[in-house]
Amino acid sequence: MKKQDSFPILGIQEFQAGISSNQHLLFHELSGEHLIEKAHKHDFFMMFLVKEGTGIHTIDFQEYPVQKLQLHILFPGQVHKWSLNKDIIAHQLMISRAVFENIQTVFQFTYSLYQQHPVIELGKDVFDQLWYEFVTIRQELQQENILWSIINLRSHLILQLISREVEQHFEDLQVYKSKPVLIKYHDLVDKTIKSINPFRFMPNSYILRPTT
């Protein structure tokens, strides 16, 4: 296995050409086959919302099947690549690290806990709600005078929906919620690792899993 630090770190500005974007937030519509052959890291937060299609998304060296009505989340510093088939229809929203750190307080848990569950299976109602918010953000980004208050509110709403879905889907997070000391532990480890290397993801060996 390659050393973690050998993976290139891509900034949000490297994805801006030809898509709805601002230096702090980018929207990208994916349709058809798409391949990221060489794994890399981002210095921004990314959400990948799949309406239709199949493929494989590798996050932190673990493969996840891509299917319809899914949400994939990727935090700054995580390693990823993917192979998406020609039937894919998806939206991709990228939020700069600076903006994300101002709105990420809506998450109930620390990064490391969400990183254990990067792929969320969505019900049709929740998917439609997220899809609408993604599209509305894209429309606002296309305006000549962008109203960032609207984008911030909708970004907050998206993160709140994600937080609720993660908590409802994964039983281990219910245990963490009932034992605040575990959340404090992970928060401390997150801060320590970020202070050493802000682009390094949480290794599994540092994850303290609750016993039921």
N, C-alpha and C positions, 0 to 999 in steps of 0.2 A: 504493500500500500504506500502511496505517496505521502510525503509529509504534508500536513495541513497548510503550512506556510508556502508551499510550492504552487498553490492555486492562484491564478490571477484574480485581482479584485476589480470589478467593473463598476464605474460610477454611473449615476443616472444619466449624465450628459451623453454617454456613449450610445444611448438608445433613442435619441431625440429626433433623428432625421426622418422626416416624412410622416410623423404621427402627431396626434393631438397631445401637446405637451407644454410644459412650463419648466423652468429650471428646478422646481420643487416637486412636480407631480406630472406623471405621464400616463396616458391611456393608449392601449394598443389592442386592436381587434385581430385575433388570430383565426384564420380560415384556411384549412388545407394542411398538407404535410409540413412539418417543421422539425428540424433536427438541431440540437445542441450536442455536438459530439464530444467536445472537451469540457470537462467540469470546470466551474469557476465559482467565485463568490461575488456577492453584491455588497455595496455599501449603503443600500437602501432597503426598505420594506416592500415586499411584493405580494400581491394577491392575484390568483389565477382562477377564474370562474368559468367552469366548463358547462356549456349548454348541451353540446352533442359531441360524440366522437370517442376515440380510444387512443391509447398509447402507453408509454412508460415514463414516469417522472422519478428520477433518482435524486433523493434529498439526503445529504449526509451519509452517502454510500448505501442507502436502503432504497430498494425499488418499490414504487407504488403504482398500481395500475390506474390509468386515467380512464374515467368513465363519465357519463353524462350526469348532470346535477351534482357536481362536486365543487368544493372550494379548496384550493391549495394555498397555504400561506408559507412565506419564506422570510425569515428575519435577516437583518444585516449580518454578514459573516458566515452564513450557512453555505455549504457546498451543494451545487445542483447541476444537473443536465437533464435533457429529456429527448424523447423520440415520439413525436406526435404524428398520428396517421392522417391520411387525406380527408377523413370524415370529420375532423375536428372543427368545432365552432366554439370560440371562447373569447373572453375579455380578460385583459391583463391590466392591472392598475399598479403603478409603481409610485411610492411615496418616499421622498428624500429623507435621509436620516434626521436632519434638522427639524422638519415638519413632523415626522413620526414621533420624535421624542417629546413634542409638545402635546400630542393627542393620545399617546399610548397609555395614559393614565386610566383610560376607560377599561383596559384589561384588568380582570380581577386577580390574575396570577402573574408570576414572573415569566420572562421569556423562555427559560429552560423547560417549563412545564408545557407550554404551547408547542415547543419544538418536538416534544414526544408525540404530538398528534397533528402533523402538518397537513393531513388530508381529511376533510370533513364531508360526509355524505349528507346532502341536504334534501329536505322535503320540498315538494313543488312550490308551496306557498312561500317558504323562506327564500328559495332560489329566485323566484320571480321578484321578490322584494329587493334582493341584492342586485339582480340584473338591472332593475329599474334605477337603482342608485348609481350603479356604474355608468349607465347610459347618460343619466342626468349630469354627472360630473364631466363626461366627455363633451356634452353639449355646452356646458359652461366654459370649458377650456377653449372652445372654438370661438368664443365671443371676443370682440375687439377689446372690450374693457371687462376683464375677468373680475367677478365678485368673489373674492376669496372667503368672505364670510359664509357664502352658500357652500363652497367647496369644503370648508372646515366643518360645517354642521353635518353635511352628508358623509364626510369621512368619519366623523365621530359616530354617526348612526351605524355605518358599516362595521366599525370595530366593536360596537356594542352588540350588534347582531352576531358577529363572529364569537365574541366572548360567551354569549348565552348558548349558542349552538355547541361550542366545545364543552362547556360545563354539562349540558344535558346529554351529550353523546358518550362521554367517557367517565366511567364510574370512579376511576382513580382520583379524578379531580374533586369529586364529592368528598372523598376522604381527606384530601388536602384542605378543603374548605373547613372541615370539622376539626382540623388540627393546625391552627395558625402557626405554631412553632415550625412546622415543616415549610410553610410558605416563607417565613422569615429566613430559614436556612438557605433556601434556594435563592432568595433575593440577595443575601450576603455573598453567596458564591458567584452569582451573576455580576455583581458590582466588582468583586475582586478580579474576575477574569477580564472584564471590560477595562479595568484600570491597567492591566498588563498588556492586553492586546484587544482593541475595540472591534476587530474583525474576526475574532476567533469564536467559533461556535461552542456550545456547551457539550463537552465530551460525556458519553454515557456513563463513564466511571464516576462522574461527579453527581449523578442523579440519585437522590435518596428517595426510594419508593416506599410508600406507606404500607404497613401491614394491616390487614382488616381483621 
